[in-house]
Amino acid sequence: MVAAVLLPAGVAEAGGRRITDALGRTVDVPETVRHVIASGSGCLRLLTYLQAQDRIVGVDDIEVRRREFDARPYALANPQFKDMPVFGEFRGFDRPEQILTLDPLPQVIFKVHNAGLGTDPEELQAKTGIPVVVLEYGNLGGKRPQFYAALRLMAEVLADPAVQARAEAVATFFETRIADLQSRVRDIPETARPSVFVGGLASRGPHGFQSTEPGYPPFAFVNARNLAGGGAESGKAQGVVEMAKEQIVTWNPDVLFLDLATLQLGESAGGLHELKADPAYQTLTAVQQGRVYGVLPYNWYSQNFGSILANAYFIGALLYPDRFAGVDPVQEAEGIYTFLVGKPVFGEMNALFGKLAFTRIPLH
């Protein structure tokens, strides 16, 4: 049985509320919550979707780094994060002593659950005396309900009607867009669906072209024939895996996509270099005929939900132009980001990746 939480000085006197977090823990939080921190992969992204990033009083250290590449639209839309005080390391490795130096102190710590990684929420709560509310990040496949539940739990803790309405609006936005994508392609027979493969997916860092995902959501949403998944739906995603190069060559997909996260490995390594220099990949018809296209990084401090949708519209428009007539993938991406993070950051993000997103990648 989880022990009762410790409350910061003054919370008990001010009155409070009891909520249940994603781990089933009972947590007492203040009646009014104006100051928070968001710990763990993607936690601040969720808070930004709720337009509640003004409540944070500190960030983890990934937010203050200045790097050549960055595929986090929420961070690009909020450059002020780089100048905020740091409370711990990324991926949820919080430092209680740093948290207690924040001014003002957070009244609640939101923490994305990541089994085996980061500071234990009970330990963090005990050492800081601040309520820790654990969220499950979810995904856009089988764990979509958990994603929406995380937004709603954040909104419940913040107890602001505008934030609660925003949580519902975000859930509706994703449901509407996913339904739109699926409705455009639902009746396309398998014989009319090009075979595809996406390589270069990141997973706790950049990888080469063999890194892929059997349940890659953008493919699932537009009914693309993902050779790595054998038709797997996004809800049955197996996570990022390394596919044998020989298998990719044997498949010889009709169209190849490159997740631009792989560019982090530099000009002499990574998926782009491999497609240009590896003799095995040079035998692929898609490479020889120029059917290799760049897509926005999927995993960058957890899944970029907005980029998943944006990629799906690009891939759908490329594979089935008649079904996506009138759809401009770049404009679609800018609209998605404007709704989710408040700014049209596609152009800025694409520039960081050599303007290779949503276009044919030159290999020769």
C-alpha positions in Angstrom: 0.0 0.0 0.0 1.4 3.4 -1.0 2.0 5.7 2.0 0.2 9.0 2.2 2.0 11.8 0.6 3.8 14.6 2.3 2.5 18.1 1.6 4.6 21.2 1.3 4.3 23.6 4.2 1.0 25.5 4.0 -0.8 23.1 1.7 -2.8 21.4 4.4 -3.9 24.7 5.8 -5.0 26.0 2.4 -7.2 23.0 1.7 -6.6 20.5 -1.0 -8.0 17.8 -3.3 -7.3 14.1 -3.6 -6.6 12.7 -7.1 -5.5 9.3 -8.4 -2.6 9.2 -10.7 -1.6 6.8 -13.5 0.0 4.3 -11.1 -3.2 4.2 -9.0 -1.5 6.3 -6.3 -3.7 8.6 -4.2 -2.1 12.0 -4.2 -3.3 15.1 -2.3 -2.8 18.3 -4.3 -3.5 22.0 -3.4 -6.9 23.5 -4.3 -5.2 26.0 -6.6 -2.1 25.0 -8.5 -0.1 27.8 -10.2 3.5 26.5 -10.1 4.6 23.1 -11.4 7.5 21.2 -13.0 7.2 18.5 -15.7 9.7 15.6 -15.3 10.5 12.8 -17.8 10.4 12.2 -21.5 7.6 14.3 -23.2 6.1 15.5 -20.0 6.6 19.2 -20.8 5.3 18.5 -24.3 2.0 17.5 -22.8 1.8 20.6 -20.7 2.5 22.7 -23.7 -0.3 21.0 -25.6 -2.5 22.2 -22.8 -1.2 25.8 -23.2 -0.2 25.7 -19.5 3.6 26.0 -19.9 3.4 29.3 -18.1 2.9 27.3 -14.9 6.4 25.8 -14.9 9.1 27.1 -12.6 12.0 25.0 -13.9 13.0 22.5 -16.6 15.2 19.4 -16.9 18.5 19.8 -18.5 17.5 18.8 -22.1 15.6 22.1 -22.4 18.7 24.3 -21.9 21.0 22.5 -24.3 21.8 24.3 -27.5 22.2 21.8 -30.3 22.6 21.8 -34.1 19.5 19.6 -34.4 16.2 19.8 -32.5 13.0 18.1 -33.6 10.8 19.1 -30.6 8.2 21.5 -31.9 7.1 22.4 -28.3 10.6 23.5 -27.5 11.0 25.5 -30.7 7.8 27.3 -30.0 9.0 28.1 -26.5 12.6 29.4 -26.6 12.2 30.8 -23.1 12.7 27.2 -21.8 16.4 27.5 -22.5 16.8 30.3 -19.9 14.9 28.7 -17.1 16.4 27.1 -13.9 17.2 23.4 -14.1 15.8 20.9 -11.7 17.4 17.7 -12.9 18.6 15.5 -15.7 16.5 14.5 -18.7 14.5 11.3 -18.8 13.2 11.9 -15.3 16.4 11.8 -13.2 15.4 14.6 -10.9 17.6 16.2 -8.2 15.5 16.9 -5.1 18.0 19.4 -3.8 17.8 21.4 -7.0 14.0 21.3 -6.9 14.0 22.8 -3.5 16.0 25.8 -4.7 13.4 26.8 -7.2 11.7 30.1 -6.5 8.8 29.8 -6.5 8.7 26.2 -5.4 6.5 23.9 -7.5 3.3 23.0 -5.8 3.0 19.8 -7.9 5.6 17.7 -9.8 4.2 16.0 -13.0 6.2 13.0 -13.8 5.9 10.7 -16.9 6.1 7.1 -15.9 9.1 5.3 -17.5 9.7 2.0 -15.9 13.3 1.5 -14.9 14.3 5.1 -15.7 14.4 8.2 -13.6 13.9 9.0 -9.9 11.2 6.9 -8.1 8.1 9.1 -7.6 7.7 8.0 -4.0 11.3 8.8 -3.2 11.1 12.1 -5.0 7.9 13.0 -3.0 9.5 12.0 0.3 12.6 14.0 -0.3 10.9 17.2 -1.5 7.6 17.1 0.4 5.9 18.1 -2.9 3.1 16.0 -4.4 4.2 13.9 -7.4 1.6 13.0 -9.9 2.6 10.2 -12.3 1.3 10.2 -15.9 1.4 7.5 -18.6 2.6 9.2 -21.9 0.7 6.8 -24.2 0.9 6.9 -28.0 -1.4 7.4 -31.0 -2.0 3.7 -31.4 -3.3 1.2 -28.8 -2.4 3.6 -26.0 -4.2 6.6 -27.3 -6.6 6.5 -24.3 -3.6 6.8 -22.0 -2.4 9.8 -23.9 -5.7 11.5 -23.5 -5.9 10.4 -19.9 -2.5 12.1 -19.2 -3.8 15.4 -20.6 -7.0 15.1 -18.6 -5.1 14.3 -15.4 -2.9 17.3 -15.8 -5.9 19.5 -16.4 -7.6 18.0 -13.4 -4.6 18.8 -11.2 -4.4 22.4 -12.5 -8.2 22.8 -11.9 -8.6 25.5 -14.5 -11.7 25.3 -16.6 -9.9 26.7 -19.6 -7.2 24.0 -19.3 -9.7 21.3 -18.9 -11.5 22.5 -22.0 -8.2 22.5 -23.8 -7.5 18.9 -22.9 -10.8 17.9 -24.5 -10.0 20.0 -27.6 -6.6 18.4 -28.0 -8.2 14.9 -27.8 -10.8 15.9 -30.3 -8.2 17.3 -32.6 -6.3 14.1 -32.8 -9.4 11.9 -33.1 -10.6 14.1 -36.0 -7.3 14.2 -37.8 -6.8 10.4 -37.5 -10.3 9.8 -38.7 -9.7 12.1 -41.7 -6.5 10.2 -42.6 -8.2 6.8 -42.3 -11.3 7.8 -44.2 -9.3 8.9 -47.3 -7.6 5.5 -47.7 -10.0 3.0 -46.1 -11.2 1.4 -49.3 -7.8 1.1 -51.1 -7.2 -2.6 -51.9 -3.9 -4.1 -50.9 -2.9 -4.5 -54.5 -3.1 -0.7 -55.0 -0.9 0.1 -51.9 2.8 0.6 -52.6 5.2 -1.3 -50.4 7.1 1.0 -48.1 9.9 1.1 -45.5 11.0 3.8 -43.1 14.6 3.8 -41.8 16.7 5.8 -39.4 14.2 6.0 -36.5 15.7 7.2 -33.3 15.4 5.3 -30.0 17.2 6.8 -27.1 19.6 8.4 -29.6 20.1 8.3 -33.4 20.4 5.1 -35.4 21.2 4.1 -39.0 18.9 3.1 -41.8 18.1 -0.4 -40.4 16.2 1.2 -37.5 12.5 1.0 -38.1 9.2 0.2 -36.5 6.7 -2.5 -37.5 3.8 -0.4 -36.3 5.0 3.0 -37.6 1.9 5.1 -37.0 2.0 7.3 -40.1 2.0 4.2 -42.3 -0.8 2.7 -40.3 -3.0 5.8 -40.6 -2.8 5.9 -44.4 -3.0 2.2 -45.0 0.6 2.0 -46.4 2.0 -1.5 -46.9 4.7 -1.4 -44.3 7.0 -4.4 -45.1 8.6 -4.3 -41.7 5.2 -4.8 -40.1 3.5 -7.3 -42.3 0.5 -5.0 -42.2 0.7 -4.4 -38.5 -1.6 -1.7 -37.2 -0.2 1.2 -35.1 -2.0 -0.2 -32.0 0.1 -3.4 -32.3 3.4 -1.5 -32.6 6.4 -3.5 -31.4 8.6 -0.5 -30.8 11.8 0.4 -32.7 13.7 -2.6 -34.0 16.8 -3.2 -36.1 15.9 -4.8 -39.4 18.5 -6.9 -41.2 20.0 -5.1 -44.2 19.6 -8.3 -46.2 15.9 -8.4 -45.5 15.5 -4.8 -46.7 17.3 -5.6 -49.9 15.2 -8.7 -50.4 12.0 -6.8 -49.9 13.1 -4.0 -52.3 10.3 -1.6 -51.2 8.6 0.6 -53.8 9.2 3.7 -51.7 11.7 4.4 -49.0 11.4 7.0 -46.2 14.2 8.3 -44.1 13.6 9.6 -40.6 15.8 12.7 -40.4 16.8 12.0 -36.8 19.5 9.8 -38.3 21.3 13.0 -39.5 22.6 13.5 -35.9 25.2 10.8 -36.7 27.0 13.1 -39.1 27.9 13.1 -42.8 30.0 10.0 -42.6 27.5 7.8 -40.8 23.8 7.3 -40.3 21.0 6.4 -42.7 21.6 9.1 -45.3 25.3 8.2 -45.6 24.4 4.5 -45.9 21.9 5.0 -48.7 24.5 7.0 -50.6 27.5 4.8 -50.0 26.4 1.2 -49.2 26.6 -1.0 -52.3 23.7 -3.2 -50.9 21.4 -0.2 -50.7 22.5 0.9 -54.2 20.7 -2.1 -55.6 17.4 -1.0 -54.3 15.0 0.2 -57.1 13.8 3.1 -54.9 17.3 4.3 -54.6 18.1 3.9 -58.2 14.9 5.7 -59.3 14.9 8.5 -56.7 12.0 7.3 -54.6 13.5 8.1 -51.2 11.9 10.8 -49.1 12.6 12.6 -45.8 10.2 12.6 -42.9 10.3 14.5 -39.6 11.8 12.8 -36.6 9.3 10.5 -34.9 11.0 9.9 -31.5 12.7 12.9 -30.0 12.4 13.0 -26.2 9.6 10.5 -26.7 7.1 10.5 -29.5 6.3 13.8 -31.3 2.5 13.4 -31.7 2.1 16.4 -34.0 5.0 15.2 -36.2 3.3 11.8 -36.5 0.2 13.4 -37.9 2.2 15.7 -40.2 4.2 12.7 -41.5 1.1 10.8 -42.2 -0.4 13.6 -44.3 2.9 13.8 -46.3 3.1 10.1 -46.8 -0.6 9.9 -47.7 -0.3 12.7 -50.3 2.8 11.1 -51.8 1.4 7.5 -52.1 -2.2 8.4 -52.9 -2.3 11.9 -54.5 -5.8 11.5 -55.8 -7.1 10.7 -52.2 -5.2 13.8 -50.8 -6.1 16.2 -53.6 -5.8 19.8 -52.3 -3.7 18.8 -49.3 -0.4 20.7 -49.0 1.6 18.6 -46.5 3.7 21.7 -45.4 0.6 23.8 -44.8 -0.9 20.8 -43.0 2.1 20.5 -40.7 2.1 24.2 -39.9 -1.6 24.0 -39.0 -1.0 21.1 -36.8 1.9 22.8 -34.9 0.0 26.0 -34.6 -2.8 24.3 -32.9 -0.7 22.1 -30.7 2.2 24.4 -29.7 1.0 27.8 -30.7 3.4 28.5 -33.6 4.0 27.3 -37.1 7.5 25.8 -36.5 7.7 23.4 -39.4 9.9 25.7 -41.5 12.3 26.4 -38.6 12.6 22.7 -37.7 13.0 21.6 -41.3 15.8 24.1 -41.8 17.7 22.4 -38.9 17.6 19.2 -40.9 18.8 20.6 -44.2 15.3 21.2 -45.6 15.1 17.5 -46.3 11.6 16.9 -44.8 8.7 16.2 -47.1 10.8 16.1 -50.2 12.8 13.7 -52.4 16.3 13.1 -51.0 19.1 13.4 -53.5 21.4 10.5 -53.3 23.6 10.9 -56.3 
